[in-house]
Amino acid sequence: MISRRLQSLLSALTRPRPRSAATGDSVAPGSGSAPGGTEVLEWYLEGALDYSQSLVMPVDTDPFVVGRDKTCALTIASTEVSRRHANFGRRGERLLVSDLGSTNGTFVNRKRITCETEVRDGDVVHLGKVELRVNRRSRTVSMDFAAAPQEDDSTMMIYIKDPNSDLSGKFVACERAFLAMLEHGEIDTAFQPIVTLPDPKVIAYEILGRGVREDLPKTPYQLLGIAEKLKREVQLSEMFRLRGLQLGRLLPGAPLLFVNTHPKERLGEGLRASLEQVRELMPEWRVVLEIHESAVTDLPMMRELKKVLNELHILLAYDDFGAGQARLNELVEVPPDYLKFDVSLIRNIDQASPNKRGMVQKLVDIATELGVPTLAECVETVAEVQVCNEMGFSHAQGFYFGRPATVETFL
């Protein structure tokens, strides 16, 4: 029988998707206290118009009107927002918000307000479905107002009125949409072929998660970035895995299915329970669990993981081998069933220096002597294929052999 936890996860994955992209109302209010010290404390509003545009703005006037009209202190071009929607006013050190007769209402921590209401650091304010966060932070430099957009490290565009500020840890762009995505299982899966060498024959597919909501990123890298800020990375990783295995059962020829893990998924009870669900879902299917090289640091833990995988008849792959320190000790002591060489070692290998090619060749030779199949990732050109064949790689994966695609493509 399928466990209750597995039934719950599968129910979320198979539940019909809502028609509207902005369906989630559940948010987790930020928390925390205002910074200490002797600096002047200022009130700020933080918001995200979508996953690519965010803002941080000081409440620097009194009154401070928010609405769709261009004369407002903060203009939000959304049909959810009235022309003059709400006002923020200061009473000494306190900040209060009042609704200005808006059509869709003003909410503080998801409760509609009917009179002037005090807001505190970390509170969530909704104008209709547009979310803002109240944040109080110290001002350590003079204000230099500018409206020019700036790029942050996560490639999200941030519109900041105070260029010396950025989004605080209390605010995560698209939190509401992301939580709705998890609740409704609004994800999809792509599959990328893995072939044998030197004669290319598809024997496996790697499962790659994808987003489907218009108000969220599509790539797993960006979605996991949001998940990490919300501490939901393990939940998203499990959901990608289960959805991919559900669809993977439709692939012809019963191929191997490579599934990914997040570094936070250690051997503890959480990962073991998740792997048991995988085996419940696909009792006879051949599955390979990929562990990122950065997680292969604890030999006793890896030995225990290998034991659990053997019990569940699940194979082990070390992913991104060579991305950091090539962990030869772990490779020898706990040899995987597949060793996936990182793109940094494979890309343009035909143009690499003799020293680099020699190093890659030695790593391939060591793995081959241990009886571990070697897989070259991200192979894209004929020249790279030729060198990988010469070096003795047993498997390969990359755009040259096939791009990630939906399961219908392979049917």
Phi, psi and chi 1 to 4 in degrees:
 res  aa     phi    psi   chi1   chi2   chi3   chi4
   1 MET       -  149.5  -67.5 -178.1   60.1      -
   2 ILE   -81.6  135.2  -63.8  178.4      -      -
   3 SER   -66.7  160.4   65.8      -      -      -
   4 ARG   -62.6  -38.1  -69.1 -177.9  178.6  179.1
   5 ARG   -64.3  -40.7 -175.9  165.1 -176.7  -99.3
   6 LEU   -66.8  -41.5  178.4   55.8      -      -
   7 GLN   -60.6  -39.1  -73.2  177.7  -31.4      -
   8 SER   -64.1  -44.4  175.6      -      -      -
   9 LEU   -65.8  -42.9  -78.2  169.1      -      -
  10 LEU   -66.8  -33.5  -66.0 -179.9      -      -
  11 SER   -62.7  -41.6  174.7      -      -      -
  12 ALA   -66.2  -35.2      -      -      -      -
  13 LEU   -72.3  -30.8  -71.7  169.4      -      -
  14 THR  -102.2   -2.7   56.0      -      -      -
  15 ARG   -64.1  138.3 -171.1  176.0  -61.7  138.8
  16 PRO   -56.8  138.9  -23.9   33.4      -      -
  17 ARG   -79.1  138.4  -64.3  170.4 -174.4  163.0
  18 PRO   -64.5  151.9  -12.8   23.2      -      -
  19 ARG   -71.7  -36.7  -67.4 -176.7 -179.5  180.0
  20 SER   -84.8  143.5  169.4      -      -      -
  21 ALA   -78.9  -18.9      -      -      -      -
  22 ALA  -109.7   70.4      -      -      -      -
  23 THR  -104.4  -22.1   55.5      -      -      -
  24 GLY   -80.1  130.8      -      -      -      -
  25 ASP  -112.4   -7.0  -66.8  -38.0      -      -
  26 SER   -86.1  121.8  175.3      -      -      -
  27 VAL  -131.8  157.3  -67.1      -      -      -
  28 ALA  -107.1  107.7      -      -      -      -
  29 PRO   -58.3  144.3  -19.8   30.8      -      -
  30 GLY   -69.9  162.3      -      -      -      -
  31 SER  -141.9  165.0   60.4      -      -      -
  32 GLY   132.6  166.3      -      -      -      -
  33 SER  -106.9  161.2   58.6      -      -      -
  34 ALA   -67.8  149.1      -      -      -      -
  35 PRO   -61.0  147.5  -19.1   30.5      -      -
  36 GLY   -87.2 -166.5      -      -      -      -
  37 GLY    98.6 -171.6      -      -      -      -
  38 THR  -102.9    0.5   57.9      -      -      -
  39 GLU   -67.9  159.4  -64.9  101.9  -26.2      -
  40 VAL   -72.0  132.5  176.0      -      -      -
  41 LEU   -91.7  134.3  -67.4  175.2      -      -
  42 GLU  -124.0  149.1  -61.9  -76.9    2.2      -
  43 TRP   -87.6  138.3  -69.8  102.7      -      -
  44 TYR  -130.6  152.1  -75.6   80.1      -      -
  45 LEU  -111.2  132.1  -65.5  179.5      -      -
  46 GLU  -118.7  142.8  -53.2  177.2  -27.7      -
  47 GLY  -157.7  164.9      -      -      -      -
  48 ALA  -132.7  120.1      -      -      -      -
  49 LEU   -77.4  -34.0  -55.1 -177.8      -      -
  50 ASP  -161.6 -170.4   57.0   34.0      -      -
  51 TYR   -70.4  -12.1   71.0   84.7      -      -
  52 SER  -108.8  -10.1   62.7      -      -      -
  53 GLN  -130.3  124.2  -68.9 -175.2  -22.3      -
  54 SER  -132.1  167.0  -54.6      -      -      -
  55 LEU  -145.3  153.0   62.8   87.6      -      -
  56 VAL  -133.9  125.9  175.8      -      -      -
  57 MET  -142.1  130.2 -167.0  166.5 -174.9      -
  58 PRO   -74.6  142.8   26.7  -33.7      -      -
  59 VAL   -82.1   84.4 -178.6      -      -      -
  60 ASP  -104.3    4.8   53.4    1.0      -      -
  61 THR  -132.8  161.8   62.2      -      -      -
  62 ASP  -141.9  110.4 -166.6   -1.7      -      -
  63 PRO   -74.9  161.8   29.9  -36.7      -      -
  64 PHE  -124.6   97.0 -173.9   92.2      -      -
  65 VAL   -92.7  135.1  176.8      -      -      -
  66 VAL  -113.9  132.4 -179.5      -      -      -
  67 GLY  -177.9 -173.3      -      -      -      -
  68 ARG   -82.5  -21.6 -155.5  170.6   61.5 -112.4
  69 ASP   -69.2  141.3 -164.0  -78.4      -      -
  70 LYS   -69.3  -14.1  -67.3 -177.4  179.5  179.7
  71 THR   -83.2   -7.5   62.1      -      -      -
  72 CYS   -70.1  155.3  -66.2      -      -      -
  73 ALA   -62.0  -36.7      -      -      -      -
  74 LEU  -128.8  115.2  173.1   56.5      -      -
  75 THR   -99.0  126.7  -58.2      -      -      -
  76 ILE  -121.8  113.5  -60.4  177.6      -      -
  77 ALA   -82.7   77.8      -      -      -      -
  78 SER  -138.3  140.4  169.3      -      -      -
  79 THR   -69.0  -15.6   56.2      -      -      -
  80 GLU   -74.9  -18.0  -66.9  -75.5  -22.2      -
  81 VAL  -104.3  134.1  176.6      -      -      -
  82 SER   -75.7  168.0  -64.1      -      -      -
  83 ARG   -57.5  -48.3 -169.8  176.2   64.7   83.4
  84 ARG  -126.1   99.8  -68.1  172.1   62.3   82.8
  85 HIS   -91.1  -53.3 -164.7  111.3      -      -
  86 ALA  -148.4  159.6      -      -      -      -
  87 ASN  -127.3  136.8  175.6   61.2      -      -
  88 PHE  -106.9  126.8  -69.6   82.5      -      -
  89 GLY  -129.6  148.8      -      -      -      -
  90 ARG  -102.5  139.5  -70.3  173.3  -68.4 -176.4
  91 ARG  -126.2   87.0  -57.0  -68.2 -175.2  -87.4
  92 GLY    67.6 -121.8      -      -      -      -
  93 GLU   -85.6   -6.4  -65.6  -63.6  -50.8      -
  94 ARG   -91.0  155.2  -58.3  162.4   64.7 -149.6
  95 LEU  -124.9  130.0 -176.7   66.8      -      -
  96 LEU  -124.9  150.3  -62.2   97.2      -      -
  97 VAL  -126.0  143.3   61.5      -      -      -
  98 SER  -137.5  146.8   56.2      -      -      -
  99 ASP   -82.1  142.6 -174.2   77.9      -      -
 100 LEU  -106.4   39.6  -60.9  179.1      -      -
 101 GLY    74.1   34.5      -      -      -      -
 102 SER   -68.7  159.0   67.2      -      -      -
 103 THR   -71.3  -44.3  -59.0      -      -      -
 104 ASN   -99.4   -1.2  -66.6  -43.7      -      -
 105 GLY    85.5  161.9      -      -      -      -
 106 THR  -118.6  132.8  -59.4      -      -      -
 107 PHE  -123.8  138.9  -59.7   76.1      -      -
 108 VAL  -116.9  119.4  174.8      -      -      -
 109 ASN    50.4   43.3  -64.3  -29.7      -      -
 110 ARG    72.7   11.0  -63.8  173.1  -64.5  -75.2
 111 LYS  -112.0  125.6  -65.6 -177.9  179.1  179.6
 112 ARG   -67.3  135.5 -171.9  164.2 -173.5  164.2
 113 ILE   -99.9  146.7   62.7  172.1      -      -
 114 THR  -119.6   -4.9   56.9      -      -      -
 115 CYS  -147.0  173.5   59.7      -      -      -
 116 GLU   -58.8  128.8 -167.2  172.3   51.0      -
 117 THR  -130.4  135.6  -58.3      -      -      -
 118 GLU   -75.4  138.6 -177.2  175.1    1.9      -
 119 VAL  -118.0  148.9  -72.0      -      -      -
 120 ARG  -121.6  168.0  -64.4  177.2  173.1   82.8
 121 ASP   -54.3  123.7 -177.8   34.8      -      -
 122 GLY    95.1   -7.3      -      -      -      -
 123 ASP   -67.7  152.3  -81.0  -10.2      -      -
 124 VAL  -104.0  128.8 -178.3      -      -      -
 125 VAL  -119.2  128.7  177.5      -      -      -
 126 HIS  -112.3  131.0  -76.8  101.3      -      -
 127 LEU  -106.1   96.8  -48.6 -177.3      -      -
 128 GLY    66.0 -118.6      -      -      -      -
 129 LYS  -106.0    3.6  -70.1 -175.7  179.0  179.4
 130 VAL   -83.7  126.0  173.6      -      -      -
 131 GLU  -101.1  134.2  179.1 -179.6  -53.0      -
 132 LEU  -126.9  154.0  -62.2  172.3      -      -
 133 ARG  -120.7  142.7  -64.6  -94.0 -179.9  138.1
 134 VAL   -93.6  130.3  177.3      -      -      -
 135 ASN  -138.3  135.5  172.8 -127.6      -      -
 136 ARG  -115.3  123.0 -157.3  171.0 -168.2 -151.9
 137 ARG  -138.6  161.1   64.7  175.6   72.3 -177.5
 138 SER   -80.2  142.0   60.9      -      -      -
 139 ARG  -100.9  112.0  175.9  167.5   61.0   86.7
 140 THR  -102.1  -10.1   57.7      -      -      -
 141 VAL  -134.5  162.4  -66.3      -      -      -
 142 SER   -69.4  148.4   60.8      -      -      -
 143 MET   -71.7  135.0  -64.1  -63.1 -177.3      -
 144 ASP  -130.8   87.2 -179.6   14.6      -      -
 145 PHE   -68.6  138.4  -64.9  113.5      -      -
 146 ALA  -156.2  149.2      -      -      -      -
 147 ALA  -108.7    2.9      -      -      -      -
 148 ALA   -71.9  139.2      -      -      -      -
 149 PRO   -71.5  150.7   26.2  -33.0      -      -
 150 GLN  -129.0  153.5  -61.3 -178.5   -3.2      -
 151 GLU   -96.4  135.0  -67.7  -85.5    2.2      -
 152 ASP  -104.4  180.0   73.9   -9.8      -      -
 153 ASP   -65.8  -23.0  -70.2  -21.1      -      -
 154 SER   -93.4   11.1   62.8      -      -      -
 155 THR    69.3    9.6   71.7      -      -      -
 156 MET   -86.0  136.8  -65.9 -177.4  179.3      -
 157 MET   -77.8  128.7 -167.3   69.0   75.9      -
 158 ILE  -117.5  121.2  -59.0  179.4      -      -
 159 TYR   -93.4  110.4  -70.6   89.2      -      -
 160 ILE  -120.7  124.2  -57.2  176.9      -      -
 161 LYS   -76.5  -33.8 -158.1  171.6 -177.3 -173.4
 162 ASP  -103.6  102.0  172.8    9.5      -      -
 163 PRO   -65.9   -9.1   25.4  -33.7      -      -
 164 ASN   -89.5    3.7  -61.7  -67.0      -      -
 165 SER  -111.1  162.7  -58.8      -      -      -
 166 ASP  -147.4  174.9   57.1    5.2      -      -
 167 LEU   -62.0  133.5  -71.5  174.4      -      -
 168 SER   -78.0  169.1   72.3      -      -      -
 169 GLY   -66.1  -15.6      -      -      -      -
 170 LYS   -77.5  -16.0  -58.6 -176.3 -172.2   70.8
 171 PHE  -114.2  131.6 -170.1   91.5      -      -
 172 VAL  -124.0  119.2  178.7      -      -      -
 173 ALA   -56.7  134.4      -      -      -      -
 174 CYS    68.5   26.2  -52.8      -      -      -
 175 GLU   -58.7  -46.5  177.2  178.2   -2.5      -
 176 ARG   -62.0  -46.6 -176.8  178.4   59.1 -179.3
 177 ALA   -64.5  -38.1      -      -      -      -
 178 PHE   -66.1  -44.2 -176.1   86.4      -      -
 179 LEU   -65.2  -34.7  -65.3  178.0      -      -
 180 ALA   -65.9  -36.8      -      -      -      -
 181 MET   -60.5  -44.4  178.7 -163.6   75.7      -
 182 LEU   -66.4  -41.3  -67.5 -179.1      -      -
 183 GLU   -63.6  -40.1  178.8 -176.9   -3.4      -
 184 HIS   -98.9    2.0  -62.2  -70.3      -      -
 185 GLY    63.4   38.6      -      -      -      -
 186 GLU   -84.7   69.3  -64.7  175.4  -74.6      -
 187 ILE  -135.9  166.0   61.0  170.6      -      -
 188 ASP  -136.2  178.3 -156.2  -10.9      -      -
 189 THR  -137.9  139.9  -56.5      -      -      -
 190 ALA  -113.6  157.4      -      -      -      -
 191 PHE  -126.6  132.4  -62.3   85.3      -      -
 192 GLN  -116.6  129.8 -173.7  170.8   32.9      -
 193 PRO   -65.3  147.4  -17.5   29.9      -      -
 194 ILE  -121.0  128.7  -66.0  173.5      -      -
 195 VAL  -119.2  162.1  -55.8      -      -      -
 196 THR   -83.9  158.3   56.3      -      -      -
 197 LEU  -128.0  150.6  -68.9  178.5      -      -
 198 PRO   -84.1  -16.1   30.8  -35.8      -      -
 199 ASP   -95.0  105.4  -61.9  -40.9      -      -
 200 PRO   -62.9  118.4  -19.4   32.4      -      -
 201 LYS  -140.3  126.6  178.0 -177.5  177.4 -178.1
 202 VAL   -69.2  121.5  176.1      -      -      -
 203 ILE  -123.0   -7.8   55.1   93.4      -      -
 204 ALA  -159.8  167.6      -      -      -      -
 205 TYR  -138.0  141.5  -66.5   87.8      -      -
 206 GLU   -93.4  134.8 -179.8  176.4   -2.8      -
 207 ILE   -86.1  125.4  -67.2  172.4      -      -
 208 LEU  -126.2  119.3  -58.0  166.6      -      -
 209 GLY   -71.5  153.6      -      -      -      -
 210 ARG  -143.2  149.7  -66.9  -71.7 -174.9  -89.4
 211 GLY   -90.8  156.8      -      -      -      -
 212 VAL  -125.7  -13.3  -63.0      -      -      -
 213 ARG   -77.0  142.9  -69.9  178.5   61.3  111.6
 214 GLU   -71.1  -25.1  -67.0  -60.6  -36.2      -
 215 ASP   -96.5   15.7   52.0   -5.5      -      -
 216 LEU  -136.7  158.9  -73.1  172.5      -      -
 217 PRO   -62.6  161.2  -17.2   29.1      -      -
 218 LYS   -97.9  -29.4  -59.8  -63.8 -172.4  -68.6
 219 THR   -80.4  146.5   68.6      -      -      -
 220 PRO   -63.2  -31.2   21.4  -32.1      -      -
 221 TYR   -61.3  -46.7  174.8   79.9      -      -
 222 GLN   -70.2  -40.2  -70.4  175.2  -61.8      -
 223 LEU   -64.2  -40.7  -73.3  173.7      -      -
 224 LEU   -67.7  -29.9  -75.9  167.8      -      -
 225 GLY   -62.1  -43.2      -      -      -      -
 226 ILE   -66.3  -43.8  -62.7  174.2      -      -
 227 ALA   -59.8  -39.0      -      -      -      -
 228 GLU   -64.4  -37.7  -73.2  168.4    0.4      -
 229 LYS   -66.7  -30.4  -67.1  179.6 -179.1  178.6
 230 LEU   -94.6    1.7  -64.1  172.4      -      -
 231 LYS    58.5   40.6  -59.5 -171.7 -176.5  -54.3
 232 ARG  -119.2   18.1  -62.8  -65.9 -170.4   99.1
 233 GLU   -65.8  -36.7   58.4  -90.7   39.3      -
 234 VAL   -67.3  -42.8  172.0      -      -      -
 235 GLN   -60.9  -43.8 -176.8 -179.9   -4.8      -
 236 LEU   -66.5  -41.2  179.7   59.6      -      -
 237 SER   -60.8  -43.6  179.5      -      -      -
 238 GLU   -63.0  -40.5  -72.2 -177.5  -12.1      -
 239 MET   -66.1  -43.3 -171.4  169.2  -77.5      -
 240 PHE   -57.0  -43.0  -82.1  149.9      -      -
 241 ARG   -65.6  -47.8 -160.4  155.3   51.6 -126.7
 242 LEU   -66.8  -42.3  -73.0  175.1      -      -
 243 ARG   -62.0  -43.6  169.4   58.1   59.6   79.8
 244 GLY   -62.0  -40.4      -      -      -      -
 245 LEU   -69.1  -36.4  -68.5  172.5      -      -
 246 GLN   -57.9  -48.9  -79.7 -176.4  -52.3      -
 247 LEU   -75.1  -32.5  -63.7  175.4      -      -
 248 GLY   -61.9  -24.0      -      -      -      -
 249 ARG   -65.4  -14.6  -69.7 -177.8  -64.1 -175.4
 250 LEU   -86.3  -13.0  -57.6  174.9      -      -
 251 LEU   -67.5  140.3  -69.1  166.4      -      -
 252 PRO   -70.8  147.8   25.9  -34.1      -      -
 253 GLY    83.4    5.7      -      -      -      -
 254 ALA    48.0   57.8      -      -      -      -
 255 PRO   -73.7  163.3   30.9  -36.5      -      -
 256 LEU   -59.9  143.6  -85.0  169.1      -      -
 257 LEU  -119.6  118.0  -68.9  177.6      -      -
 258 PHE   -89.8  123.9  -78.2   66.2      -      -
 259 VAL  -117.6  145.0  -65.3      -      -      -
 260 ASN   -93.3  160.2  -71.7  -75.6      -      -
 261 THR  -126.6  160.0   57.1      -      -      -
 262 HIS   -96.5  144.9 -170.3  -83.1      -      -
 263 PRO   -54.4  -24.8  -29.1   36.0      -      -
 264 LYS   -73.6  -15.1  -70.4  -73.1 -178.3   67.0
 265 GLU   -84.5   86.0  -65.3 -176.2   87.8      -
 266 ARG   -87.5 -179.9  -55.5  -52.4  -66.4  -93.5
 267 LEU   -65.8  -14.0  177.9   58.9      -      -
 268 GLY   -45.9 -175.9      -      -      -      -
 269 GLU   -58.5  -32.0  -70.3  -55.7  -47.3      -
 270 GLY   -60.4  -50.3      -      -      -      -
 271 LEU   -69.3  -40.1  179.4   54.8      -      -
 272 ARG   -60.4  -43.4 -177.9  179.0 -174.0  121.7
 273 ALA   -62.8  -39.5      -      -      -      -
 274 SER   -65.0  -40.8  177.6      -      -      -
 275 LEU   -67.7  -35.1  -64.2  176.9      -      -
 276 GLU   -64.8  -33.8  -71.3  172.8  -11.7      -
 277 GLN   -66.1  -39.7  -70.2  168.1    3.9      -
 278 VAL   -57.6  -45.5  167.3      -      -      -
 279 ARG   -70.2  -33.2 -169.2   42.5   74.5 -156.0
 280 GLU   -63.4  -41.8  -74.7 -177.2   48.0      -
 281 LEU   -68.9  -38.6 -178.9   63.5      -      -
 282 MET  -133.1   78.6  -54.3  177.3   73.2      -
 283 PRO   -58.1  -37.2  -22.2   33.0      -      -
 284 GLU  -107.9   -5.7  -55.9  -61.6  -30.5      -
 285 TRP   -77.4  144.4 -152.1  -78.1      -      -
 286 ARG   -83.7  121.2  -63.4  178.8  -58.1  157.5
 287 VAL  -126.5  140.7  176.3      -      -      -
 288 VAL  -118.2  124.2 -176.7      -      -      -
 289 LEU   -94.2  122.0 -174.0   75.5      -      -
 290 GLU   -92.2  128.5  -64.2 -169.8   21.3      -
 291 ILE  -114.5  125.8  -58.0  -67.3      -      -
 292 HIS   -65.9  145.7 -170.2  -85.3      -      -
 293 GLU   -55.1  -35.1 -174.3 -165.2   43.7      -
 294 SER   -64.5  -21.5   62.8      -      -      -
 295 ALA   -89.4  -10.3      -      -      -      -
 296 VAL   -89.8   72.5 -174.4      -      -      -
 297 THR  -124.0  -16.4   57.4      -      -      -
 298 ASP  -116.8  104.2 -174.1  -22.2      -      -
 299 LEU   -59.7  -46.9  -89.4  177.3      -      -
 300 PRO   -58.4  -40.2  -26.4   36.0      -      -
 301 MET   -64.5  -41.2 -177.5  -86.7  -67.3      -
 302 MET   -67.6  -36.6  -70.8  -53.5  -58.5      -
 303 ARG   -63.8  -42.1  -70.5 -168.2 -177.6   99.7
 304 GLU   -65.8  -39.7 -175.6   62.6   23.9      -
 305 LEU   -62.4  -44.6  173.9   60.2      -      -
 306 LYS   -60.6  -38.4 -177.2   72.1  170.9  178.8
 307 LYS   -64.6  -44.2  178.4 -178.2  176.9 -177.7
 308 VAL   -63.1  -43.6  170.1      -      -      -
 309 LEU   -62.9  -39.2  -67.4  176.7      -      -
 310 ASN   -63.0  -41.1  -72.7  -20.6      -      -
 311 GLU   -62.1  -34.8  -68.2  172.3   -1.1      -
 312 LEU   -93.4    1.7  -64.2  171.9      -      -
 313 HIS    57.3   45.0  -57.0  -71.8      -      -
 314 ILE  -115.3  133.8  -65.1  174.9      -      -
 315 LEU   -83.9  164.6  -58.8  178.5      -      -
 316 LEU  -121.6  135.4  173.2   65.3      -      -
 317 ALA  -128.4  135.8      -      -      -      -
 318 TYR   -89.5  120.2  -69.8  167.4      -      -
 319 ASP   -95.2  153.3 -167.7   19.4      -      -
 320 ASP    54.8   38.4  -62.2  -39.4      -      -
 321 PHE   -62.5  128.0 -177.7   71.8      -      -
 322 GLY    93.7   -2.4      -      -      -      -
 323 ALA   -67.4  -34.4      -      -      -      -
 324 GLY  -122.1 -121.6      -      -      -      -
 325 GLN   -84.0  123.3  176.9 -175.1   -6.2      -
 326 ALA   -68.6  112.1      -      -      -      -
 327 ARG   -85.7   81.5  -58.3 -170.9  177.9  -79.9
 328 LEU   -69.5  -32.3  -61.5  179.1      -      -
 329 ASN   -62.3  -47.7 -170.2   39.6      -      -
 330 GLU   -64.3  -35.9  -71.5   79.9   -0.9      -
 331 LEU   -62.6  -37.5  179.3   62.0      -      -
 332 VAL   -79.3  -44.8  172.6      -      -      -
 333 GLU   -75.1  -38.5  -64.9  -66.4  -30.4      -
 334 VAL  -129.5   74.9 -172.0      -      -      -
 335 PRO   -64.8  133.2   20.9  -31.2      -      -
 336 PRO   -80.0  175.6   32.5  -35.9      -      -
 337 ASP   -86.2  -21.1  -61.3  -72.1      -      -
 338 TYR  -146.3  145.1  -69.5   90.3      -      -
 339 LEU  -122.6  112.7 -174.6   64.1      -      -
 340 LYS   -97.5  115.9  -59.4 -175.1   73.1  173.3
 341 PHE   -79.5  132.8  -79.7   61.1      -      -
 342 ASP   -65.0  153.9 -174.2   66.9      -      -
 343 VAL   -57.0  -31.8   58.0      -      -      -
 344 SER   -63.0  -23.1   62.1      -      -      -
 345 LEU   -92.0  -21.7  -61.0 -179.3      -      -
 346 ILE   -99.5  -39.5  -57.2  -57.7      -      -
 347 ARG   -60.6  128.4  179.4  163.8  -67.4  163.1
 348 ASN    57.8   31.1  -61.4  -38.9      -      -
 349 ILE   -61.7  -27.1 -173.4   65.5      -      -
 350 ASP   -68.4  -19.5   54.7  -61.0      -      -
 351 GLN  -107.2    4.3  -55.7  170.9   32.5      -
 352 ALA   -72.7  160.3      -      -      -      -
 353 SER   -67.9  157.8   66.9      -      -      -
 354 PRO   -56.6  -35.4  -26.5   35.6      -      -
 355 ASN   -64.4  -44.5  -73.4  -21.2      -      -
 356 LYS   -67.2  -44.0  179.8  175.3 -179.2  178.1
 357 ARG   -63.0  -37.3  -70.9 -179.0   63.4  161.6
 358 GLY   -65.1  -39.0      -      -      -      -
 359 MET   -65.2  -45.9  176.5 -165.2   68.4      -
 360 VAL   -61.8  -41.1  175.4      -      -      -
 361 GLN   -60.5  -41.3 -178.4   67.8   71.0      -
 362 LYS   -65.1  -39.2  -71.1  176.6 -178.0  176.8
 363 LEU   -65.2  -39.9  -67.2  174.8      -      -
 364 VAL   -63.5  -42.3  172.1      -      -      -
 365 ASP   -63.7  -41.1  -68.2  -17.4      -      -
 366 ILE   -62.5  -47.6  -68.7  172.1      -      -
 367 ALA   -62.2  -41.2      -      -      -      -
 368 THR   -63.4  -40.8  -58.4      -      -      -
 369 GLU   -64.6  -30.1  -71.2  176.3   10.5      -
 370 LEU   -81.6   -4.2  -68.0  171.0      -      -
 371 GLY    78.7   22.5      -      -      -      -
 372 VAL   -99.8  119.9  177.5      -      -      -
 373 PRO   -60.2  137.6  -23.1   33.6      -      -
 374 THR  -107.4  133.7   50.7      -      -      -
 375 LEU  -123.9  121.0 -166.8  159.7      -      -
 376 ALA   -87.8  122.1      -      -      -      -
 377 GLU   -92.0  153.8  -69.2 -168.7  -76.8      -
 378 CYS    60.1   41.4  -57.9      -      -      -
 379 VAL   -79.7  126.4  178.0      -      -      -
 380 GLU  -126.7  -16.9  -62.3 -176.2   -6.1      -
 381 THR  -128.3  161.0   67.1      -      -      -
 382 VAL   -60.0  -41.7  173.5      -      -      -
 383 ALA   -62.4  -39.7      -      -      -      -
 384 GLU   -66.2  -38.4  -70.4  171.8   -7.1      -
 385 VAL   -61.1  -44.7  173.8      -      -      -
 386 GLN   -60.4  -45.8  -69.0  174.8  -19.5      -
 387 VAL   -66.3  -40.6  173.8      -      -      -
 388 CYS   -61.6  -38.1  -72.2      -      -      -
 389 ASN   -64.3  -44.4  -79.7  -32.5      -      -
 390 GLU   -61.6  -36.2  -66.8  168.9    1.7      -
 391 MET   -77.2  -15.7  -72.0 -175.9  169.8      -
 392 GLY    93.9   19.4      -      -      -      -
 393 PHE   -59.5  139.1  -83.5   94.4      -      -
 394 SER   -92.8  -20.1   59.5      -      -      -
 395 HIS  -143.7  162.7  -63.4   75.9      -      -
 396 ALA  -151.3  160.7      -      -      -      -
 397 GLN  -152.3  141.5  174.7 -177.5    0.4      -
 398 GLY   156.9  174.8      -      -      -      -
 399 PHE   -58.7  -28.5  -72.6  175.2      -      -
 400 TYR   -60.8  -34.7 -179.2   84.0      -      -
 401 PHE   -97.8  -16.5  -58.0  103.2      -      -
 402 GLY   156.6  134.6      -      -      -      -
 403 ARG   -83.6  157.6  -67.6  175.8  177.2  -91.1
 404 PRO   -58.7  135.9  -24.1   34.2      -      -
 405 ALA  -148.3  165.0      -      -      -      -
 406 THR   -70.2  161.7   61.7      -      -      -
 407 VAL   -62.6  -30.8   68.5      -      -      -
 408 GLU   -61.2  -31.2  -69.4   82.1    5.7      -
 409 THR   -60.3  -39.4  -56.5      -      -      -
 410 PHE   -85.6  -14.9  -58.1  104.4      -      -
 411 LEU   -75.9      -  -62.9  178.7      -      -
